Amino acid sequence: MSNNRVGYRFSPTDEELIKFYLKNKILGNEWLVTDAISEINIFSYEPQFLPALSKIKSNDLVWYFFSPKESTKKATRRVTRSGFWKKTGRSMNINNKGGNCGEIGLKMTLVYIDDKVRKSDWLMYEYHITCLPPDQRTYVICKIMYKGEGGDFLSGGNEVGNFPSGGNNSSSLGHSFVAESNSARATILTKMDKRQHNLPSKQTPVVDSNTVRAANFAKMYKLLQNLPSVERQGKLNSDDAP
C-alpha cells in the first residue's frame, strides 16, 4: 500500500489501531486490514530489518506490524538473535471515545537493547486488545519507531525512501531471507563435501595380482641367492673325504 500524494500519512490513532485494525485481524476480516499492515513474527528480526517488511513506504521512521501475541508466562524480555525488547514504564489504557465500551485495549512501551546491553534508538508500542475474550487475543499490533538520526540504522547504504513498500512483496522479501540463508548453507555443505572427498583415504589400498606376483618372485629370488652354490658344495664334500 502506498500513496504518492504530498502530505499523505498513514497515522491511525491508538483507538483506530485497536477497534479497526487489530479487531478485524483477529475476527478474520483480514481483507480490511492487510493492505496497510503486514503480519510477521516481530521477534524473528533485528529492528533495522523491519522497515523493509512494512506494507507502507514511509519517511516518518514509523512502521506497523501484526505479530502473534507472546505467551504471558514468558519473561518481559522479547528476545531476538542479537538483543531483546525490554518493557519500560507502565501500560496505558486505551478507551473507546465514541461508545460505552470503556477500555478496549492496552499500550505497552518497549525499548530495544542491543547485544552489548546498550539502550538503542529503537522504540516499540505494543497494542493489546482487551474488548475480546482472552482466548481470542491472539495478535498484537507493534508500532516500531526509530528515534535516532534518519538513515543511521540502515545497512547496505540504503536510504529510508528506498525501502520496499511491502504489499505483496513483503512476504516474498521474508522468504528471500530464508532462501538466501538456505543457499548459503547449501554452498557451505558442498564445499565441505568436496574437502571430504579430497582427504586421503584411510581404507587399506587395493593391490592388484601382478603386484603380489612380483613381490613373491622377489622373495623367492632372495632366498635362492642365500643358498650355497652346487660347485661350492662339491668342493666342501671333496675336502671332507679321507
TIKOL-19233 format. One record per atom (N, C-alpha, C, O, CB): z, y, x negated; residue in one letter. Coordinates in steps of 0.05 Angstrom, whole numbers, padded with zeros to 5 digits, always signed. Each point is the difference from the previous one (the first is absolute). Glycine has a CB too. Layout:
! residues N
ZYXA ...
This chain:
! residues 242
+00000-00024-00017M +00000+00024+00017M +00000+00025-00018M +00017+00002-00017M +00008-00027+00054M -00043+00042-00033S -00002+00025-00016S -00012+00022+00017S -00014-00005+00019S +00010-00022-00062S +00010+00051+00035N -00010+00023+00014N -00004+00022-00020N +00018+00008-00014N +00004-00021+00058N -00047+00024-00046N -00006+00020-00020N +00003+00028+00010N -00006+00019-00015N -00026-00051-00004N +00042+00036+00043R +00004+00027+00010R +00022+00014-00015R +00020-00011-00006R -00036-00004+00051R +00011+00040-00051V +00019+00017-00015V +00026+00002+00016V -00001+00007+00024V -00037+00019-00047V +00060-00030+00010G +00026+00002+00013G +00009-00025+00015G +00023+00000+00010G -00034+00047-00005G -00005-00067-00004Y +00007-00025+00014Y +00022-00014-00016Y -00002-00003-00024Y -00044-00001+00044Y +00067-00005-00007R +00022-00015-00012R +00009-00022+00019R +00000+00004+00025R +00015+00037-00051R -00009-00064+00015F +00014-00021+00016F +00030+00004-00006F +00010-00008-00021F -00050-00025+00019F +00053+00045+00021S +00028+00007-00004S +00017-00005+00025S +00009+00019+00013S -00023+00015-00047S +00017-00059+00042P +00015-00006+00025P +00030+00006-00004P +00010-00002-00022P -00043-00034+00034P +00046+00043+00009T +00029+00005+00000T +00015-00027-00002T -00012-00021+00004T +00006+00064+00022T +00032-00042-00032D +00016-00024+00000D -00001-00014+00026D -00002-00025+00002D +00032+00046-00036D -00029-00006+00056E +00000-00012+00027E -00027-00013+00005E +00000-00022+00012E +00032+00057+00004E -00054-00023-00024E -00026-00012+00004E -00004-00026-00016E -00012-00019+00009E -00006+00065+00000E +00029-00046-00033L -00001-00024-00017L +00014-00024+00013L -00010-00022-00001L +00008+00051-00039L +00024-00023+00053I +00015-00022+00013I -00012-00007+00028I -00006-00023+00005I +00048+00038-00029I -00045+00005+00041K -00009-00005+00027K -00028-00010+00003K -00006-00017+00016K +00038+00052-00002K -00050-00024-00031F -00028-00008+00003F -00009-00020-00020F -00008-00022+00007F -00001+00067+00011F +00012-00039-00044Y -00012-00017-00020Y +00016-00026-00004Y -00011-00022+00002Y -00006+00063-00025Y +00043-00039+00018L +00016-00024-00005L +00003-00018+00025L -00002-00024-00001L +00026+00049-00035L -00020-00012+00059K +00004-00016+00024K -00026-00014+00008K +00001-00024+00007K +00034+00056+00008K -00058-00019-00017N -00025-00013+00007N -00007-00022-00020N -00011-00021+00008N -00005+00063+00013N +00023-00038-00046K -00005-00021-00020K +00016-00025+00007K -00010-00022-00001K +00002+00057-00035K +00033-00032+00042I +00018-00023+00006I -00008-00013+00026I +00001-00025+00002I +00036+00047-00026I -00046-00007+00044L -00007-00011+00026L -00028-00012+00001L -00009-00010+00020L +00039+00043+00000L -00045-00032-00043G -00026-00012-00002G -00023+00018+00007G -00023-00010+00001G +00045-00031+00010G -00017+00066-00006N -00022+00019+00006N -00011+00012-00026N +00000+00025-00003N +00021-00015+00049N -00029-00027-00064E -00008+00009-00026E -00025+00018+00000E -00004+00016-00018E +00025-00057-00001E -00038+00037+00039W -00024+00016+00001W +00005+00029+00003W -00017+00017-00005W -00006-00056+00025W +00048+00046-00011L +00007+00028+00003L +00009+00013-00026L +00001+00024-00003L +00012-00035+00049L -00005-00006-00066V +00013+00012-00023V -00012-00008-00027V +00005+00013-00020V +00036-00014+00047V -00057-00020-00028T -00009-00011-00026T -00021+00018-00013T -00005-00003-00024T +00014-00042+00041T -00021+00064-00003D -00019+00018-00013D +00014+00022-00015D -00013+00014-00015D -00020-00024+00051D +00059+00012-00033A +00015+00021-00014A +00019-00010-00021A +00004+00012-00021A -00008+00015+00062A +00017-00051-00035I +00020-00010-00018I -00006-00029-00007I -00004-00016+00018I +00039+00047+00002I -00037-00038-00045S -00006-00027-00009S +00026-00016-00003S +00022+00011-00003S -00063+00005-00020S +00038-00042+00024E +00023-00018-00002E +00000-00013-00028E -00020-00012-00008E +00020+00003+00058E +00022+00011-00065I +00003-00013-00025I +00029-00008-00003I +00017+00008+00016I -00055+00018-00037I +00045-00043+00001N +00027-00004-00008N +00007+00021-00020N -00009-00002-00023N +00007-00048+00032N +00017+00070-00002I +00004+00024-00016I +00013-00007-00027I -00005+00014-00020I +00009+00013+00061I +00011-00049-00042F +00014-00006-00025F -00016-00019-00018F +00011-00009-00021F +00032+00015+00046F -00067-00011-00018S -00018-00016-00017S -00015+00018-00020S -00015-00011-00016S +00011-00023+00053S +00007+00060-00034Y -00016+00019-00017Y +00019+00020-00012Y +00020+00008+00011Y -00060-00014+00018Y +00032+00014-00053E +00013+00023-00012E -00009+00025+00014E -00023+00001+00010E +00027-00024-00055E +00013+00044+00047P -00008+00023+00017P -00025+00014-00008P -00014+00011+00017P +00061-00005-00010P -00054-00006-00033Q -00024+00014-00009Q -00026-00013+00011Q -00021+00012-00001Q +00046+00002-00040Q -00023-00039+00050F -00024-00014+00011F -00002+00003+00030F -00021-00007+00012F +00024-00025-00049F +00017+00043+00050L +00000+00001+00029L -00020+00020+00012L -00013-00007+00020L +00061-00005-00022L -00053+00035-00010P -00019+00019+00012P -00028-00012+00004P -00013+00006+00019P +00038+00030-00041P -00033-00054+00004A -00027-00012+00002A -00001-00019+00024A -00022-00007+00009A +00016+00011-00058A +00028-00013+00060L +00001-00018+00022L +00003+00014+00027L +00000-00013+00021L +00020-00021-00052L -00018+00060+00031S +00004+00015+00024S -00026+00001+00016S -00022+00002-00011S +00058+00025-00011S -00034-00027+00049K -00023+00002+00017K -00012+00028-00001K -00024+00004+00003K +00043-00040+00026K -00002+00056-00033I -00008+00028+00001I +00000+00012-00028I +00021+00000-00013I -00004+00004+00061I -00039+00008-00056K -00001+00014-00025K +00014+00027+00003K -00005+00015+00019K -00039-00038-00032K +00063+00028-00006S +00016+00024+00003S +00004+00013-00027S +00005-00013-00020S +00017-00006+00061S -00022+00046-00041N +00007+00015-00024N +00029+00011+00003N +00009+00015-00017N -00057-00003+00010N +00062-00021+00027D +00027+00010+00005D +00022-00016-00014D +00023+00006+00002D -00039+00011+00042D +00008-00039-00057L +00018-00018-00014L +00020-00012+00019L +00024-00003-00006L -00028+00031-00035L -00006-00035+00065V +00016-00014+00021V -00018-00022+00011V -00023+00005+00008V +00050+00037+00003V -00015-00066-00009W -00016-00023+00010W +00018-00017+00018W +00024-00001-00003W -00053+00000-00038W +00017-00012+00061Y +00014-00016+00020Y -00009-00029+00000Y -00023-00006-00004Y +00028+00048+00032Y +00015-00060-00024F -00006-00029+00001F +00018-00014+00020F +00024+00007+00003F -00039-00005-00052F +00004-00023+00062F +00016-00019+00014F +00008-00021-00021F -00016-00008-00017F -00007+00016+00062F +00048-00017-00043S +00010-00021-00018S +00019-00019+00015S +00015+00010+00016S -00021+00021-00056S +00005-00057+00035P +00019-00018+00013P +00029+00009-00007P +00006+00008-00022P -00040-00046+00020P +00050+00036+00022K +00028+00008-00003K +00015-00020-00018K -00002-00024+00004K +00001+00047+00041K +00016-00012-00065E +00016-00017-00017E +00024-00010+00015E +00011+00013+00018E -00027+00013-00059E +00025-00050+00032S +00024-00012+00013S +00024+00018-00005S +00004+00010-00022S -00023-00056+00017S +00035+00049+00026T +00024+00016-00003T +00021-00013-00018T +00019+00013-00008T -00027+00005+00054T +00004-00044-00051K +00019-00014-00018K -00005+00006-00029K +00018-00006-00017K -00015-00030+00051K -00026+00047-00041K -00006+00006-00028K +00015+00026-00008K +00009+00016+00016K -00054-00039-00012K +00047+00026-00030A +00012+00024-00011A -00017+00025+00007A -00023-00003+00007A +00045-00024-00045A -00009+00050+00034T -00014+00025+00007T -00023+00006-00019T -00016+00018+00005T +00058-00001+00016T -00043-00030-00044R -00021+00004-00019R -00025-00015+00009R +00001-00024+00005R +00033+00030-00042R -00056+00008+00039R -00026-00012+00006R -00015-00003-00026R -00010+00020-00011R +00009+00000+00058R +00000-00044-00057V -00010-00005-00028V -00030-00003-00001V -00012-00013+00017V +00056-00009-00028V -00056+00035-00009T -00028-00004-00007T -00001-00013-00027T +00021-00009-00011T -00036+00050+00038T -00009-00044-00038R -00002-00013-00026R +00012+00016-00023R +00009-00011-00020R -00050-00011+00037R +00040+00048-00015S +00008+00017-00022S +00023+00019+00007S +00006+00018-00016S -00052-00021-00001S +00059+00000+00040G +00022+00017+00007G +00010-00007+00028G -00003-00023+00009G -00016+00059-00037G +00031-00016+00042F +00010-00006+00026F +00003+00027+00015F +00002+00021-00012F +00021-00063-00003F -00023+00039+00042W +00004+00023+00018W +00030+00000+00007W +00010-00020+00011W -00058+00019+00007W +00061+00023-00023K +00029+00001+00006K +00005+00020+00022K -00010+00022+00000K +00020-00033-00048K +00006+00002+00068K +00007+00017+00022K +00019+00022-00009K +00019-00005-00015K -00025-00034+00047K +00001+00063-00023T +00018+00022-00006T +00008+00015+00026T -00016+00001+00019T -00006+00004-00064T +00045+00005+00045G +00009+00016+00024G +00005-00018+00024G +00000-00024-00001G -00025+00063-00017G +00028-00025+00040R +00005-00014+00026R -00025-00002+00017R -00018+00017-00002R +00066+00000+00000R -00049-00038+00018S -00023-00002+00019S +00001+00021+00021S +00022+00009+00009S -00023-00059-00017S -00022+00059+00016M -00002+00022+00020M -00010-00012+00027M -00019-00016+00000M +00010+00050-00036M +00021-00026+00057N -00008-00009+00027N -00025+00015+00009N -00003+00024-00005N +00051-00036+00017N -00066-00002+00001I -00024+00012+00011I +00002-00002+00031I +00001-00022+00010I -00030+00011-00052I +00029+00033+00055N +00004+00000+00029N -00026+00006+00015N -00018+00013-00011N +00065+00002+00004N -00049-00025+00031N -00023+00005+00018N +00005+00027+00013N +00016+00003+00018N -00024-00053-00010N -00007+00070-00017K +00004+00027+00011K -00013+00004+00027K +00007+00018+00015K -00006-00002-00061K -00020-00034+00053G -00014+00004+00025G +00009-00019+00022G -00013-00001+00021G -00025+00017-00047G +00060-00030+00023G +00008-00019+00020G +00030-00004-00001G +00015+00015-00013G -00059-00038+00010G +00054+00003+00018N +00028-00005+00002N +00010-00024-00016N +00022-00010+00004N -00024+00030+00041N -00016-00029-00063C +00007-00025-00015C +00021+00005-00021C +00013-00019-00008C -00060+00003+00016C +00050+00040-00017G +00019+00006-00021G -00011-00008-00027G -00022+00007-00007G +00060-00014+00039G -00022-00008-00047E -00009-00009-00027E -00022-00020+00003E +00002-00020+00015E +00044+00029-00034E -00067-00005+00003I -00023-00019+00000I -00005-00012-00027I -00014-00020-00003I -00006+00046+00040I +00033-00015-00058G -00005-00010-00026G +00019+00012-00021G +00016+00017+00005G -00063-00024+00008G +00044-00004-00038L +00015+00010-00023L -00019+00006-00023L -00021-00012-00002L +00061-00015+00016L -00032+00047-00030K -00015+00006-00024K +00018-00002-00024K +00020+00013-00002K -00051+00018+00028K +00022-00048-00045M +00015-00004-00025M -00015+00013-00023M -00025+00000+00000M +00046-00043+00017M -00006+00054-00036T -00013+00012-00024T +00005-00018-00024T +00022-00008-00005T -00015+00055+00024T -00029-00052-00034L +00002-00016-00024L -00014+00013-00023L -00020+00015+00005L +00022-00057+00023L +00008+00038-00052V -00013+00012-00024V -00007-00024-00018V +00015-00019-00001V +00011+00063+00005V -00048-00041-00018Y -00009-00022-00018Y +00013+00003-00027Y -00001+00021-00012Y -00042-00024+00037Y +00056-00019-00034I +00012-00002-00027I -00018-00017-00017I -00006-00023+00007I +00053+00029+00012I -00056+00005-00042D -00020-00015-00016D +00014-00021-00018D +00024-00004+00002D -00053+00045-00002D +00012-00054-00017D +00011-00022-00016D +00019+00008-00021D +00014-00016-00012D -00056-00007+00021D +00044+00049-00014K +00020+00011-00019K +00024+00011+00014K +00016+00015-00011K -00053-00005-00021K +00039-00017+00058V +00023+00008+00017V +00002+00030+00001V +00022+00012-00002V +00002-00054-00010V -00047+00055+00014R -00001+00029+00003R -00010+00007+00028R -00018-00013+00010R +00010+00019-00060R +00019+00015+00061K -00009+00010+00026K -00028+00012-00003K -00004+00017-00017K +00052-00009+00032K -00066-00017+00001S -00028+00009-00002S -00005+00023+00020S +00018+00009+00014S -00033-00055-00029S -00010+00054+00016D -00009+00021+00019D -00011-00011+00026D -00011+00014+00016D +00001+00015-00055D +00014-00056+00043W -00010-00012+00024W +00022-00003+00020W +00023-00008-00006W -00056-00017-00021W +00027+00033+00052L +00019+00000+00022L -00011-00015+00024L -00025+00001+00004L +00044+00043-00020L -00002-00057+00031M -00009-00014+00023M +00018+00006+00024M +00025-00001-00003M -00044-00036-00026M +00007+00042+00052Y +00014+00000+00025Y -00007-00026+00014Y -00024-00006+00005Y +00024+00057-00001Y +00020-00067+00003E -00004-00026+00014E +00009+00003+00029E +00023+00005+00005E -00017-00031-00049E -00025+00022+00062Y +00005+00004+00029Y +00005-00027+00013Y -00017-00018-00002Y -00011+00060+00002Y +00050-00044+00015H +00007-00024+00014H +00002+00007+00030H +00010+00021+00008H +00016-00039-00048H -00037+00000+00057I +00001+00004+00029I +00026-00013+00011I +00007-00022-00009I -00058+00023+00012I +00064+00013+00015T +00025-00010+00012T -00002-00002+00030T +00019-00010+00013T +00006+00029-00051T -00047-00011+00050C -00003-00001+00029C -00013-00026+00009C -00008-00002+00024C +00004+00052-00023C +00001-00069-00019L -00010-00027+00007L +00022-00020-00007L +00017+00006-00016L -00066+00008+00008L +00048-00038+00021P +00020-00020-00007P -00001-00007-00030P -00021+00002-00012P +00018-00021+00059P +00026+00011-00058P +00002-00005-00029P -00021-00020-00010P -00010+00002-00022P +00058+00008+00025P -00054-00031+00013D -00018-00021-00009D -00029+00010+00000D -00018-00014-00011D +00049-00020+00029D -00037+00058-00007Q -00027+00011+00000Q -00003+00021-00022Q -00022+00011-00004Q +00019-00020+00053Q +00023+00015-00063R -00001+00021-00021R -00010-00012-00026R +00014-00002-00020R +00024+00028+00042R -00063-00034-00022T -00012-00015-00022T -00014+00017-00021T -00006-00009-00021T +00001-00028+00053T +00000+00062-00025Y -00014+00018-00019Y +00015+00026-00003Y +00015+00008+00017Y -00059-00028-00004Y +00039+00033-00035V +00009+00028-00005V -00024+00016-00008V -00021-00011-00008V +00068-00004-00006V -00044+00041+00015I -00020+00018-00011I +00011+00013-00025I +00023+00010+00000I -00043-00001+00046I +00005-00010-00067C +00008+00012-00026C -00017+00025-00005C -00024-00002-00002C +00038-00044-00016C -00001+00068+00016K -00013+00025-00007K +00006+00006-00030K +00022+00006-00008K -00018+00012+00056K -00025-00021-00064I +00002+00003-00029I -00007+00028-00008I -00020+00011+00009I +00010-00060-00016I +00027+00061-00010M -00005+00027-00010M +00003+00002-00030M +00018-00013-00011M -00002+00032+00056M -00032-00003-00057Y +00002+00004-00029Y +00008+00029-00004Y -00013+00019+00009Y -00022-00054-00020Y +00058+00039-00003K +00012+00027-00004K -00005+00012-00027K +00010+00021-00006K +00024-00035+00039K -00049-00001-00050G -00005+00011-00027G -00025+00017+00000G -00010+00009+00020G +00031-00049-00039G -00030+00046-00006E -00025+00016-00003E -00023-00017+00011E -00003-00023-00007E +00022+00048-00033E -00037-00012+00055G -00022-00015+00012G -00018-00013-00020G -00009+00012-00019G +00010+00020+00055G -00006-00058-00032G -00018-00016-00018G +00013-00012-00024G -00013-00016-00013G -00022+00046+00029G +00061-00023-00022D +00012-00011-00024D +00004-00030+00002D +00000-00014-00021D +00023+00057+00014D -00020-00054+00031F +00007-00028+00003F -00024-00018+00000F +00002-00024-00001F +00037+00038+00027F -00063-00002-00025L -00024-00017+00003L -00007-00014-00026L +00003+00011-00022L -00020+00020+00057L +00006-00055-00032S -00009-00016-00023S -00030+00001-00001S -00014+00003+00021S +00054-00033-00019S -00051+00028-00026G -00029-00002-00002G -00014+00027+00001G -00024+00001+00002G +00027-00045+00017G +00012+00066-00019G -00013+00026-00001G -00010+00009+00027G -00015+00020+00000G +00004-00029-00046G +00018-00004+00068N -00010+00008+00026N +00016+00025+00009N +00022+00005-00009N -00035-00052+00020N +00001+00062+00008E +00014+00022+00012E +00007-00008+00029E -00010-00019+00011E -00014+00052-00041E +00042-00017+00041V +00010-00006+00027V -00023-00003+00020V -00001-00018+00016V +00044+00041-00027V -00062-00004+00009G -00022+00000+00020G -00019-00023-00004G -00017-00004+00017G +00022+00053-00015G -00004-00063-00024N -00018-00022-00005N +00010-00027+00009N -00013-00020-00004N -00004+00046-00034N +00040-00026+00052F +00010-00025+00010F -00017-00011+00022F -00011+00016+00016F +00057-00003-00029F -00050-00039+00015P -00014-00011+00023P +00014+00007+00025P +00025+00001+00001P -00042-00039-00029P +00002+00043+00049S +00012+00008+00025S +00013-00023+00015S +00014+00004+00019S -00048+00032-00016S +00029-00061-00011G +00012-00023+00013G -00018-00009+00022G -00022-00010-00006G +00067+00027-00005G -00036-00015+00036G -00015-00011+00023G -00004-00030-00005G +00018-00014-00007G -00042+00058+00014G -00001-00053-00002N -00006-00028-00004N +00001-00008-00030N +00002-00023-00007N -00030+00024+00048N +00027+00020-00058N +00001-00006-00028N +00028-00005-00011N +00003-00011-00022N -00044+00038+00017N +00061-00020+00020S +00028-00003-00010S +00006-00029-00004S +00014-00008-00019S +00000+00050+00041S -00023-00059-00003S +00005-00028-00002S -00015-00012-00023S +00010-00016-00016S -00003+00013+00064S -00033+00011-00051S -00016-00011-00022S +00011+00009-00027S -00003-00014-00020S -00037+00014+00050S +00052+00024-00031L +00011+00009-00025L +00024-00017-00008L +00003-00007-00023L -00018+00053+00033L +00032-00053+00010G +00022-00017-00006G -00010-00027-00009G +00012-00012-00019G +00016+00036+00052G -00049-00035-00020H -00011-00025-00009H -00012+00002-00028H +00000-00020-00015H -00009+00008+00063H -00002+00035-00055S -00012+00003-00026S +00021-00002-00022S -00006-00011-00022S -00030+00039+00041S +00061-00018-00014F +00021-00003-00019F +00005-00030-00005F +00003-00008-00023F +00018+00052+00037F -00020-00060+00007V +00005-00028-00002V -00023-00014-00015V +00004-00017-00017V +00023+00018+00059V -00052+00007-00034A -00024-00012-00013A -00001+00005-00029A -00006-00017-00016A -00018+00022+00059A +00031+00020-00051E +00000+00007-00028E +00021-00015-00016E -00006-00009-00022E -00011+00054+00034E +00040-00048+00000S +00021-00015-00014S -00007-00030-00002S +00005-00012-00021S +00029+00045+00037S -00046-00044+00005N -00009-00028-00001N -00022-00003-00021N -00001-00020-00014N +00013+00014+00062N -00030+00025-00050S -00022-00001-00020S +00012+00001-00028S -00009-00015-00017S -00022+00037+00049S +00050-00005-00036A +00012+00002-00027A +00015-00026-00007A -00001-00009-00022A +00006+00059+00028A +00008-00061+00015R +00014-00025-00005R -00019-00023-00007R +00005-00016-00018R +00031+00031+00049R -00059-00015-00017A -00020-00021-00006A -00012+00003-00028A -00005-00020-00013A -00006+00018+00062A +00007+00027-00058T -00010+00005-00026T +00019-00010-00022T -00008-00013-00019T -00016+00053+00036T +00050-00035-00012I +00020-00009-00020I +00001-00030-00001I +00001-00012-00022I +00026+00053+00031I -00028-00054+00015L +00000-00029+00000L -00024-00012-00014L +00001-00020-00013L +00025+00022+00056L -00050+00011-00039T -00024-00009-00013T +00003+00001-00031T -00008-00019-00014T -00019+00034+00054T +00037+00007-00049K +00004+00003-00029K +00020-00021-00011K -00005-00011-00021K -00004+00060+00025K +00030-00054+00011M +00020-00020-00008M -00013-00027-00001M +00006-00016-00018M +00031+00043+00037M -00055-00033+00001D -00013-00026+00000D -00018-00003-00024D -00002-00022-00011D +00004+00022+00061D -00017+00021-00057K -00017-00001-00023K +00015-00005-00026K -00008-00016-00017K -00024+00047+00041K +00055-00016-00027R +00017-00004-00023R +00010-00029-00002R +00002-00012-00021R +00011+00060+00023R -00006-00059+00022Q +00010-00027+00000Q -00021-00020-00009Q +00006-00019-00015Q +00024+00031+00052Q -00055-00007-00030H -00022-00018-00008H -00006+00003-00030H -00010-00019-00012H -00009+00021+00058H +00024+00021-00057N -00005+00005-00029N +00022-00010-00018N -00004-00001-00024N -00022+00040+00038N +00049-00048-00003L +00021-00010-00017L -00007-00027-00011L -00015-00015+00013L +00048+00041+00014L -00024-00033-00051P -00006-00026-00012P +00012-00022+00018P +00022+00003+00011P -00023+00016-00057P -00013-00041+00049S +00009-00021+00017S +00023-00015-00013S -00002-00006-00024S -00044+00002+00044S +00067-00003-00005K +00022-00015-00011K -00004-00030+00004K +00017-00016-00008K +00013+00054+00017K -00052-00046+00003Q -00005-00029+00004Q -00011-00013-00025Q -00011+00014-00017Q +00002-00005+00065Q +00012-00035-00050T -00010-00015-00023T -00030+00001-00001T -00013-00006+00020T +00053-00024-00018T -00052+00039-00025P -00029+00002-00001P -00013-00027+00003P +00010-00021-00009P -00005+00061-00021P -00028-00040+00043V -00015-00024+00005V -00018-00006-00025V -00015+00017-00009V +00015-00009+00059V +00003-00033-00062V -00015-00007-00024V -00021-00021+00008V +00006-00020+00013V +00034+00029-00043V -00065-00004+00022D -00021-00019+00008D +00001-00025-00018D +00014-00001-00020D -00043+00039+00036D +00013-00059-00008S +00001-00026-00013S -00011+00002-00029S +00010-00015-00017S -00015-00007+00061S -00015+00038-00049N -00010+00003-00027N +00020+00010-00020N +00002-00009-00023N -00046+00018+00043N +00061+00010-00011T +00021+00010-00017T +00020-00022-00007T +00009-00002-00023T -00015+00048+00043T +00014-00062+00000V +00018-00022-00004V -00011-00020-00019V +00013-00010-00018V +00006+00017+00064V -00045-00014-00043R -00013-00019-00017R -00001+00009-00029R +00005-00016-00019R -00032+00001+00058R +00021+00040-00043A -00001+00011-00027A +00027+00000-00014A +00003-00006-00023A -00041+00035+00037A +00059-00023+00002A +00027-00001-00011A +00008-00028-00008A +00012-00003-00021A +00000+00043+00049A -00018-00060-00012N +00006-00028-00006N -00015-00009-00025N +00011-00014-00017N -00002+00005+00065N -00034+00018-00051F -00016-00008-00023F +00012+00011-00026F +00001-00013-00021F -00042+00011+00050F +00051+00027-00027A +00012+00013-00023A +00025-00014-00009A +00005-00003-00023A -00024+00047+00038A +00035-00053+00004K +00025-00015-00006K -00007-00027-00014K +00013-00008-00019K +00010+00030+00059K -00043-00036-00029M -00008-00026-00012M -00011+00004-00028M +00007-00016-00018M -00018-00001+00064M -00004+00038-00051Y -00011+00005-00026Y +00022+00006-00020Y -00001-00009-00023Y -00041+00027+00044Y +00062-00004-00013K +00023+00007-00017K +00015-00026-00008K +00008-00002-00023K -00005+00047+00044K +00000-00063-00002L +00014-00025-00005L -00016-00017-00020L +00011-00012-00018L +00009+00013+00064L -00047-00002-00043L -00016-00015-00019L +00001+00011-00028L -00001-00015-00019L -00029+00004+00057L +00031+00037-00040Q +00002+00013-00026Q +00026-00008-00015Q +00000+00000-00025Q -00028+00038+00042Q +00049-00043-00002N +00025-00007-00012N +00002-00030-00008N +00019-00007-00014N +00002+00044+00041N -00039-00053-00018L +00000-00029-00007L -00010-00004-00029L -00018+00014-00008L +00011-00026+00057L +00018-00007-00064P -00010-00006-00028P -00028-00011+00002P -00006-00016+00018P +00053+00008-00035P -00064+00015-00003S -00028-00010+00000S -00001-00029-00008S +00019-00010-00012S -00035+00056+00001S -00006-00060+00018V -00003-00029-00006V -00002-00004-00030V +00012-00019-00011V -00035+00012+00054V +00009+00025-00058E -00003-00003-00029E +00027+00002-00014E +00005-00015-00018E -00051+00035+00021E +00063-00001+00006R +00026+00003-00013R +00018-00024+00007R +00015-00008-00017R -00020+00058+00019R +00002-00060+00022Q +00016-00023+00008Q -00007-00025-00017Q +00017-00016-00007Q -00013+00035+00053Q -00031-00022-00051G -00008-00023-00017G +00011+00002-00028G +00007-00020-00012G -00048+00016+00039G +00041+00028-00039K +00010+00004-00027K +00030-00006-00001K +00010-00012-00019K -00044+00047+00011K +00048-00027+00028L +00029-00006+00001L +00004-00030+00001L +00019-00010-00012L -00010+00054+00036L -00026-00058-00010N +00004-00029+00002N -00006-00014-00026N +00014-00019-00007N -00027+00021+00055N -00007+00008-00064S -00006-00013-00026S +00022+00006-00020S +00005-00018-00016S -00054+00023+00025S +00061+00016-00009D +00022+00007-00018D +00024-00017+00005D +00016-00006-00018D -00033+00053+00015D +00020-00055+00027D +00024-00016+00007D -00005-00030-00005D +00019-00015+00002D -00007+00049+00033D -00036-00042-00043A -00006-00029-00004A +00014-00009-00026A +00002+00016-00019A -00047-00012+00043A +00055-00031-00027P +00013-00010-00024P -00020-00004-00023P +00008-00008-00022P +00026-00015+00051P 
